[in-house]
């Protein structure tokens, strides 16, 4: 699996989890402040799309995950 796929899997997982924890109708609702984490992930995705640099991808490459696009 390439680094870009791992980054997208992480992002998708964290977005869905933070939505589940932050939306009042969810069975695992904790606090609406979890929606701030969803926004944080969105800002990071936007930043990486504009700058072509992602901190998680850099860390994954150092761990030996194959780079790819």
Backbone torsions as a table, in degrees:
resi	resn	phi	psi	omega
1	UNK	NA	138.2	-178.1
2	UNK	-89.8	163.3	-175.6
3	UNK	-61.5	-36.9	-178.4
4	UNK	-66.1	-33.7	177.9
5	UNK	-69.3	-40.2	179.2
6	UNK	-63.9	-42.3	179.2
7	UNK	-60.2	-44.5	-179.0
8	UNK	-68.4	-35.3	176.1
9	UNK	-66.1	-43.8	176.8
10	UNK	-59.7	-49.2	-177.5
11	UNK	-60.3	-47.7	179.7
12	UNK	-62.0	-41.8	179.3
13	UNK	-63.9	-46.8	-178.8
14	UNK	-68.0	-34.2	177.0
15	UNK	-65.1	-48.7	-179.6
16	UNK	-63.7	-40.9	179.3
17	UNK	-65.4	-44.7	-178.9
18	UNK	-67.9	-32.9	174.6
19	UNK	-66.2	-43.1	179.3
20	UNK	-62.3	-36.0	-179.8
21	UNK	-81.0	-17.4	-173.6
22	UNK	-109.4	-10.9	-179.5
23	UNK	-95.5	124.0	-175.0
24	UNK	-54.5	-30.1	-179.0
25	UNK	-78.4	-6.6	-177.2
26	UNK	-74.7	144.4	178.5
27	UNK	-68.6	-17.5	178.4
28	UNK	-112.4	26.0	-180.0
29	UNK	-56.3	134.9	176.6
30	UNK	-119.4	-56.2	-177.8
31	UNK	-160.4	148.3	177.3
32	UNK	-68.9	-13.5	177.8
33	UNK	-65.5	-17.8	175.6
34	UNK	-64.3	-22.6	178.1
35	UNK	-67.4	-24.0	174.4
36	UNK	-65.0	-34.9	177.0
37	UNK	-66.2	-38.1	176.0
38	UNK	-60.4	-44.4	178.1
39	UNK	-63.6	-39.4	178.3
40	UNK	-59.6	-43.8	179.0
41	UNK	-64.3	-42.1	178.5
42	UNK	-61.9	-41.6	177.8
43	UNK	-63.7	-41.0	178.6
44	UNK	-65.6	-39.0	177.1
45	UNK	-64.8	-41.4	177.3
46	UNK	-62.5	-47.0	179.7
47	UNK	-60.0	-44.2	-178.2
48	UNK	-69.4	-30.0	176.8
49	UNK	-69.9	-34.5	-179.3
50	UNK	-81.9	-36.2	-174.7
51	UNK	-100.7	-10.7	-176.4
52	UNK	60.6	31.7	177.6
53	UNK	-136.7	133.2	-179.9
54	UNK	-135.7	124.6	-178.1
55	UNK	-60.3	-43.1	-179.9
56	UNK	-62.1	-40.6	179.4
57	UNK	-64.8	-38.2	176.4
58	UNK	-61.3	-44.0	179.6
59	UNK	-66.3	-39.8	179.7
60	UNK	-64.1	-39.1	178.6
61	UNK	-64.7	-37.3	178.0
62	UNK	-68.2	-25.1	176.8
63	UNK	-83.1	-3.9	176.1
64	UNK	100.4	5.5	176.9
65	UNK	-72.4	135.9	-177.4
66	UNK	-65.5	128.8	176.0
67	UNK	-69.0	152.9	178.5
68	UNK	-175.6	164.7	178.8
69	UNK	-134.6	NA	NA
